[in-house]
Amino acid sequence: MKFTPKQIQLLNRACKMAGIDSSKISPTNPFEKSGSTAGMLQAAIAELDPAQAARWRVATGGSLSVATMAELQGGEELSAAAQADLWAHDPEFVAEFQQQ
């Protein structure tokens, strides 16, 4: 995966925010990694750019749960769990929410 300049800057800002030495981080999807450093970096990215965080989660195989999909099809108000699932896995939902 080739990173855009914006994604590189996001990773660098997230490293600074999380107190991680960015010279020790390679330009790879941080949501493919596990462990405490990866967790701190993922949390910082999610705070700085939740839409990009959702894109990277989806790129690693993450997706909406069946329960969330069923709620979306039901047309009722979404539960907090469904909204959290959308926030984590649907960059369009995040972008739409941020524009409101």
C-alpha positions as CSV (number, residue, x, y, z in Angstrom):
1,M,0.0,0.0,0.0
2,K,1.5,3.3,-1.1
3,F,0.8,6.1,1.3
4,T,-0.2,9.6,0.3
5,P,1.6,12.7,1.7
6,K,-1.6,13.3,3.8
7,Q,-1.5,9.8,5.3
8,I,2.3,10.2,6.1
9,Q,1.6,13.5,7.8
10,L,-1.3,11.8,9.8
11,L,1.0,9.0,10.9
12,N,3.6,11.5,11.9
13,R,1.1,13.6,13.9
14,A,-0.4,10.5,15.5
15,C,3.1,9.4,16.6
16,K,3.8,12.8,18.2
17,M,0.4,12.7,19.9
18,A,1.0,9.2,21.3
19,G,4.7,9.9,22.3
20,I,6.0,7.4,19.7
21,D,9.3,8.0,17.9
22,S,8.2,8.2,14.3
23,S,11.7,7.3,13.0
24,K,10.9,3.8,14.3
25,I,7.5,3.5,12.5
26,S,7.3,2.2,8.9
27,P,4.6,3.6,6.5
28,T,2.3,0.7,6.8
29,N,-1.4,0.4,7.8
30,P,-1.2,0.7,11.7
31,F,-4.4,-1.2,12.0
32,E,-2.6,-4.3,10.7
33,K,-0.4,-4.3,13.8
34,S,-1.1,-5.3,17.4
35,G,0.4,-4.5,20.8
36,S,0.6,-1.5,23.0
37,T,2.4,0.8,20.6
38,A,0.1,-0.1,17.7
39,G,-2.9,0.5,20.1
40,M,-1.7,3.9,21.1
41,L,-1.0,4.8,17.4
42,Q,-4.5,3.5,16.3
43,A,-6.2,5.6,19.1
44,A,-4.3,8.7,18.1
45,I,-5.2,8.2,14.4
46,A,-8.9,7.6,15.3
47,E,-8.9,10.9,17.2
48,L,-7.1,12.9,14.5
49,D,-8.8,11.5,11.5
50,P,-11.6,9.1,12.2
51,A,-12.5,8.6,8.6
52,Q,-9.0,7.5,7.7
53,A,-9.0,5.2,10.7
54,A,-12.2,3.6,9.4
55,R,-10.6,3.2,5.9
56,W,-7.6,1.5,7.4
57,R,-9.7,-0.8,9.6
58,V,-11.7,-1.8,6.5
59,A,-8.5,-2.4,4.5
60,T,-7.4,-4.9,7.2
61,G,-10.7,-6.9,6.8
62,G,-12.9,-5.1,9.3
63,S,-16.5,-4.7,8.4
64,L,-19.9,-3.8,9.7
65,S,-21.5,-6.5,11.9
66,V,-24.6,-8.3,10.8
67,A,-26.5,-6.6,13.7
68,T,-25.6,-3.2,12.4
69,M,-26.6,-4.1,8.8
70,A,-29.9,-5.4,10.1
71,E,-30.5,-2.1,12.0
72,L,-29.7,-0.1,8.9
73,Q,-32.2,-2.1,6.9
74,G,-34.8,-1.8,9.6
75,G,-35.1,2.0,9.2
76,E,-35.4,2.6,12.9
77,E,-33.1,4.9,15.0
78,L,-29.7,3.2,15.3
79,S,-28.5,1.9,18.6
80,A,-25.3,3.2,20.2
81,A,-23.6,0.0,19.3
82,A,-24.6,0.3,15.6
83,Q,-23.4,3.9,15.6
84,A,-20.1,2.9,17.1
85,D,-19.7,0.2,14.5
86,L,-20.5,2.6,11.7
87,W,-17.9,5.1,13.1
88,A,-15.3,2.4,13.2
89,H,-16.0,0.9,9.8
90,D,-17.7,3.4,7.5
91,P,-15.7,6.4,6.4
92,E,-18.7,7.9,4.6
93,F,-20.7,7.8,7.8
94,V,-17.9,9.6,9.6
95,A,-17.6,12.2,6.9
96,E,-21.3,12.8,6.9
97,F,-21.4,13.1,10.7
98,Q,-18.5,15.6,10.7
99,Q,-20.2,17.8,8.1
100,Q,-23.3,18.2,10.4
